[in-house]
Amino acid sequence: QGANCIHSPPPILAPIIFDHFQILRAIGKGSFGKVCIVQKRDTKKMYAMKYMNKQKCIERDEVRNVFRELQIMQGLEHPFLVNLWYSFQDEEDMFMVVDLLLGGDLRYHLQQNVHFTEGDVKLYICELALALEYLQRYHIIHRDIKPDNILLDEHGHVHITDFNIATVVKGAEKASSMAGTKPYMAPEVFQVYVDGGPGYSYPVDWWSLGVTAYELLRGWRPYEIHSATPIDEILNMFKVERVHYSSMWCKGMVTLLKKLLTKDPASRLSSLGDIQSSPYLADMNWDAVLEKALTPGFVPNKGRLNCDPTFELEEMILESKPLHKKKKRLAKNRSKDGSKDSCPLNGHLQQCLETVRKEFIVFNREKLRKQQGQGGQLLDMEGRAGSQAQGKLQDGCNNNILAHACSRGCSS
């Protein structure tokens, strides 16, 4: 702690490293790592930092997902996304520093039995529609829209997170791999798996939006699908079951949900234009939505952290390599490496770690903005998100960074 007090702020354009942040507390676990609240020492700005252990990622074959998420997020910036600010690495971990959103995710609030009104959900649909339209403009299908991946800021506005199974499609190209979370996946994704089908595209995210909106209003989903439900059973459900809409909901909301939950993607409501032409949303001021000028009905509790407190305990007690002891640990490892007692990792794992080190994409949005001499959107985003990400991230060949290095299973 004493060392923290006399720490002089690093020069702003120096490469970003772990030491530039003060760790405040652990707040969660993502699919590929842990998350904590941090403060950048020089600017005093607060962020969320996601960190992923390299060795674990290699052993679980998750590196390409991390790289895919990084590549996609570097080219994006939008008011209703969780935006990436910095990415960097050290010997042990890969780090992503993103917008800090302390309002909790919508799954947490559903579990807390929050009653979302039609007005709440109407605004969420509009904000998420703007985000989906933006992703579509950059050829991105998110593929995992669900309450767990929608975070609230302190005012109650929604932000989409978790791009690790997102994919980039060019032109009329379709995606064809089975990806997503079963209860939120559109019929055409299952169909591709069963018979090869014609593939799927952006409408899958709008189906997931429909399922999410229904669940927020009702407290349960339109179809009784779980992660263990067999695919043939799910497809049969879509064929024979009729979704029940509450008689308490206004006709406009029911019509909108029905259009989002249309089984045929060609007839499904699946663009911002479609949403805006819905009579239910005819009175919506879309500029005000984009500027976050409309006040959400549900505002998360400011007095407490809207997440499960056990994460903090796990990090302090159960974690074998806790973040707050990283500096000492790395210094110890470096001195060991220079001595004869160092215990080498197996050659293959070492090779994989070296590949990750070389291929990791470092990013600094703050530096980028300074270079561009402006504080708004990133310049030339079509080029960044388009050519850079598309070239490497077409569906089915998603950035096989370790395809050669890690053709065998990799474990220490």
N, C-alpha and C positions, 0 to 999 in steps of 0.2 A: 504493500500500500504506500509506504514511504516513497518508493521509487516513482510512483505515479505522480506525486505532488511536485517533484522537481523536473518532470519531463518537459523538455522544451519542444514547442510545436514544430513538426517537420516542415520543410519548405513545401509549398503547395504543389509544385510540379514534379516533386520527387515521386518515383514509383510508389504506388500505394502498397503498404504492408500491414500485417496484423497489428503491429505496434502503434499504428496511427489511430487505433480505436480503443476506447475504454469499454470493457465488458460490464454491463450493468446487471442483467439477469437472464436466465434461460426461460424461454416461453413456449417452446413446442418442438415437435418432431415432424418433419416432412417425410415424403416417401423415400427421400434419398439423403437424409441428414437431419441435423438438429438446428434449432433457431434460437438466437438470443437477441436481446436489445443491446445496442451499442451506441456510444457517442463518439463522433469524430473529434479528436482532441483539438484541432486547430479551429474548426468552424463552430464547434459545440452542437452541431446538428445531430439529431437522433435518427437511427436507422434500425432495421432488422438485419441481422447477419445470419445467413444460412451457411453452415460449414459441413463438409462431407469428407470423411476419411478416405484417402486415396486407396489404401490397401483394401479396405472393405469394398469400395466401389469396384475395384478390379476383380476381387474374388466373386462378387455377385453379378459381374458383367453389367454394371450400371454406368460405366464411364460415358458411353455414347449418349445416354439420356441426359446426363449432366451437361455434356458439350452441346447437345442439341438445344437444351433450354437456354444456355448461355448465348449461343449464336442467334437464336430467335429474339431473345430479350434485348440484345444490344441494338437491334434495329428498330425498337419500338419505344414510344412514349405517348401516353394517353391518360386523361384524368380518371378513367375508370379501369385502369390496369394497375397492378403492383409493378412499379417501374424499377429496372436495374440501375444502380448508380456506380458500383465498382465490382470488379472481379479480380482476384489475385490468388496466389498459392504460396504454400511453404512446403517443407519436406513431407509433412503429415497430411495436410488438408487442402481442399479447394474451397474458396470462400466466394459467396455472392452477397453483396450488400444492397438491400432494396428499401423501398419506401416502408416506413414503420406505420402500421395500421393497428391501433390498439383497441378497436371496437369488437374484435373477435370474429370468427367465421359464422356463417348462417347455420351451420350444423350445430355449433355450440348453443346458439340461441334457440334452435328448435328443441334441443335436449333440455334447455332451461324452461321449456314450455311457454316461450314467448308467443303471444297471439299476434300474428301479423294481419293487419287489416287489408282490405282491397286497395285502399289508397297507398299503403306501404308498398304492396306488391306491384301496383301499377307503375310507381316511380322506379322500382328496381328493374322492371321489364324495360322501361325506356332507357335507363342508364346502361344496362347490359346490352341492349340493342345497339347503342352507339359504339360500345366496345367491340361487339361482334362485327359490326360493319367496318370498323377500323382494321380489325384483324383480316377480314376478307379482302380489304384493299391491298394488303400486303401478302395475300395468297396463303394465309395461315388458317388451318382448321385446328381448334384447340383440343377437341376430342375428350375433354374431361370436365365439362361444365356441370357443377353440382354444388349443393350448399357448402360442402367442405372447402371448396376452392373459390368461394366468394367471401372476401373479407370486408368488414365495415371500418370506415374511418371514425374518428371521434364524433363527427356530426351525423353519422348514419348513412353516408353514401357508400355504394358498393364498388368493389375493385376485384377484378379477376386475377387469380394467381395460378401458379403451378403449370408451367409449359413443358414439363418433361416428357409428355407423350404427344405433344402438338406435332403437326407435320406441315410441310410447305408443298403446295401443288401448283404446277404451272398451267396456265390457260385452262383448257377443257379437261386436263388430266384429272384422274380420280384417284383417291386413296383406296387401298385394298387390304390392309392388314387389320386384324382384329385388335382394336385398342379402345380403352375406355373403362368405365365402371358399369357393370351390367344393368342395374336398375335405371340408368340414365342414357343407355345406348339406344340409338334409333334402329328401327326394324331392318333397314338396309345394311347396317354393319353386320348383324347376325346372318343376313341372307348371303352376304359375300363369303362368310365362313362356311356356310352350308353348301352352296352350289357355285361358288366362284363369282356369281352375280356380275353386275356391271360396275361394281365399285361404288364409292360414295363421295360426297363432297360437303360443302359448307352447311347444307340443310341439317346435318347431324347435330351441329351445335344449337340450332334453333329448336330442335326436338328436345334436347337436354334442358334448354331454357324453359320450355313448356312443362316438363316434368318437375323442374325445380320450383317454378311459380305455383303449380298445383300443390306441391308438398308444403310450401310456405303457408298457403291459405288453409289447407286442410289438416296438416299434421301427419299425413301419410301420402304415399305416392299413388298415381293412377292405376298402376299394375302391381300385383304382388310378386315382384321379381327380387331375388337376392343373389349374392355372388355364387351361391351353390346351385341355383336353379339351372337345370340342363337347357341347352340352347333350343332343342326341338320343342321343349315345353314352352319356352318363351315365345317362339314363333307361333305356336298354336294359340297362346294367350292373345297375341295381337290379332289373330284371325277370328276367334270366337267371342272374346270378351268385349263388352261395351263399357267405356269409361263413364263413371257416374259423376256428374257435376252437381254440387250442392244447390238446392233450390233457394238458398239464402244469398247466393252470389248474383250480382246484377247480370242482365242478359249480355251486355257488352263484354264483360270479363269472360263469360262462358264462351262466347263466340271467338274471342281472341285465343283462349286456351285450346279450343277445338281446332283452330287453324294451325296452331303450333304443334299440336299432337295429331296431325294428319299423317297417316301411315305412308302415303305415296310422297316421296320427297319432291316430285315435280309439282305437286299441288300444295305442298306445305308453305306456310308463311315463312320466308327465309331470307329476308333482306330488310334493311332499314326502311326502304320505300314501302314494302308490304306492311310493315308495322305502322308507319305514319299514315297510311291510307285506311287504317282500321277506324271505323266510326267511333269506337270507344275512346280513341286517343286523338280525336279531331280537335279537342280543346287544348292540346298539350303545346306549350311553348318550348320548342326543341333547343333554341339558343340558350334559354334559361336552364334547361336540363344539362346541357354541355358545360355551362359555366358554374354548375352546382349552386344555382341561385334558388332552386326549389328546396324547401325544408323537408327532409324526411320525417315521417310520422314517428318512426321508432329511432330513438337516440340511445346508443349503448350507455351503460352505467359508467360514468367518469371516475367514480371513486374507487373502482377496482379493476384489476386486470381481467379482461374477458377471456380467460383460458384456464385450463386445468392446472392447478398449482403443483401437481406431482412432478412436472418436468424439472422444476428448480431443484427438488429434492434428489431426483435421479442423477442430475448432472453433478451435484455436490458429493453424493454418497456412493452411487453405483458405477459411475463412469470411470473406467480404468485410466483414461487419459483426459482428465478434465481441462477445459479451456483455460481456466484461471492459473493453471500450473504450466502452461505451454512454454513460456519463455525459458524457465529453468530446465525443463525437459529437453528442449531443442539444444540448448547450450551444452547439456550433459552428453547428448547423443553426438554432437559435433566433436567434442573432446574425445569421446570413445572411438569415433571413426578414425581419428588421428593416431590412436594407440593400437597396440597389438591385440588387446582383448576384444576388439569389436567382433560381434557375431554376425557374419554376413547373411543377408536374406538369400533365399534360393535364387539362382541365376535368372530363371524365367520371370519371377516376380520383379526382380531388380530391373529387368529389361522393360517390363510393362510400366513400372513407375517412371522410368526414364522417358518412355514414349509420352506418358501423360504430362510430364514436366515440360517436354519440348512443344507439345501440341496445345497446351492450355492457352486459352484466349484471355489476355489481360484487357481490362476495360476500365475507363475512368470518364464518366459522363461530365464531371465537373471540369476536367481538363479539356474535354472535347468542346464544351460550351465556351471556355475561355479562348480556345483556338479559333472558334467560329465567330467570336466577338459578339455573341448575342445570347439572350437568356431564354429564348423560346424553344420551339420544337427543334429536333435534330435536322440538319440540312441533308439534302440528297438521300432521303430515307428510302425512296424507291430503289436506289442503287444498293443501299446497305441491306435492307431486308429482302430485296428482290434477288439481285445477282449473287450476293455473298451467301445468303442462307439457302436460296433455292438450289444453287449449284451443289451444295453438300447435303441437303436434307430432303431429297425427294422420298416419298413414302416407300418403304420396303428396302431402302438402302440407306437408312438413316445414320449417316456419319459413322461408318464402321472404323472408328479411330483405332481400335485395337484388333481389327479383324485379323491382321497378320501376326502381330505381337502376341495376341492371346487366343490363338486357335485352340489351345488346350485349356482345361480348367486351371485356374491360377490360385493356389493357396499356399500359405506359408507353412 
